[in-house]
Amino acid sequence: MNSAERPAGEPRKVEVSLGKRSYSIEIGTGNLADVASFVHDISRATHVVLVTDEHLEATHAATVAERLDGTNATVDMVVIEPGEESKSIEMAEHLWEKMLELGTDRKSVVVAVGGGVVGDLAGFAAATFARGLDFFQVPTTLLAQVDSSVGGKTGVNLPGAKNMVGAFWQPRGVLVDTAVLATLPAREYRAGLAEAVKYGVILDADFFAYLETRRDGLIDRNDEVLRHVIARSCELKAQVVAADERETSGRRAVLNYGHTFAHAIEAVNGYGEMLHGEAVAVGMACASRLAERLGRVDAEFSRRQNALLAHLGLPLVLPAVSIDRLLEAMQHDKKTEHGRLRFVLPTRLGHVELVGNVSADDARWALESTK
C-alpha cells in the first residue's frame, strides 16, 4: 500500500522523553507499509531478528519481513506459540538459543510484531542477549498499542507471579497501524479497551468523558476514534514514564490501577483463561469497590466506570476462584512492601494514589463484592 492508497486520516506522533533513550511512537492508519524506513532511519540495521507468533506469521509479520527485506537487511523470523503461556523462562531460553544460532550480535536489531506477549518476551530477549540489543515494537493488538508497547517494561512470568522476572529496556521506536486491528478477534479487541478506560480513570477525566461519548465508535473500530484514543493513551503513559522510568518515585505505580487484583486473578485462574484486559476490567471493578469501602470515592464513581466497561463488552464479575488464593497471590505483587498490601486507588475521576496498609479484610470485601 503506497501513501496515496492509504485511508484518510491524520497520523499522530507521540514522543517519549527519556534523554538519550527518547523515542517516537508513530500512530496512523495504513502506515505498516512504512515500517522499513521507520526502522532503518533509526538503526541502519543490517540484521533483523523478527519475533512474532503463529497467528501473525503469514499476515502482518510477513508484511513487515517483506518490507525490511527491501532494505538489504538480513531478516530472520522467529515464531512462538501464541498466548500468555509463552511468557516463560523456557521460551526466553528458546529465543536466546535461536538468536545464537542465527548469528545475532551487538549490531543486530530485534523487531517485535504482535501483542503484549510477543512484545514483552522479545523485549526481554533484546534486553538480555549480548547485554542489550536495539529493539522496535510493532504492536498488532489494541492492548499493546495503548499500553504494553510503550514504557520499556519487558519480562516473563513465574508460575505464581506475573511479570516477576524482567528488565526495563526502552524500544528505539514504536509503530502503530490501526488498520491491523481489523483482523483482531472481537474478544482480544475488547480486552484492549480496558487499558484505554484505565487511562481516563487514573489521569484524565476529560479523556474518560471522550470514551463515554465515542463508545460506539470504539466498538465499531472507527480509525479516527482509534487514532485519538491510542495517541492520548500513549501521551498519558509517556508523561508518567518520563517522570518515573524505573518506578523509583512511586509515580509510575499509578499505571497499575486494577492490576494488583488482575495479576492475582490471572495467576490463580490460570494464565490464558482470562485475557489480560479482561482481568484488568474485573480488577478495576474490585479497586473502585475497595476505594468506596475506604471512603475515597462514592458509589457513583464505580457506577460510571463500570457502566463504560460493561458497554464495551468487558467482564466485571470475579471468576469462580478461591478468595484465599487470590489474597495469597497478592502478597507476591511488586507493590507489596514487607507483607503489607498496597493498592492504586482513586480519589476522583482522573486521579489515583498508591495506598498502603490496606487490610486483608478490606481486600477480601472488595473481591467478595464483585463475585
Protein Blocks (a to p, Z undefined) as FASTA:
>chain_A
ZZklpccdddddddddehjmgccddddehilmmmmmmmmmmnopabdcddddfklmmmmm
mmmmmmmmmnopacddddddedjklmcfklmmmmmmmmmmnopafkbccddeddfklmmm
mmmmmmmggoiaadddddfbfklmmmmmgooiacdddfkbghkbccddddfbdcddfklm
mmpcfklmmmmmmmmmmmmmmmomklmmmmmmmmmmmmnopaklmmmmmmmmmmmmmmmm
mmomnopnommmmmmgoklmmmmmmmmnoghjacfklmmmmmmmmmmmmmmmnopacfkl
mmmmmmmmmmnopafbdcdddfklmmmmmmmpmkbgghiacddddfbehiacddehiafk
lmmmmmmmmZZ
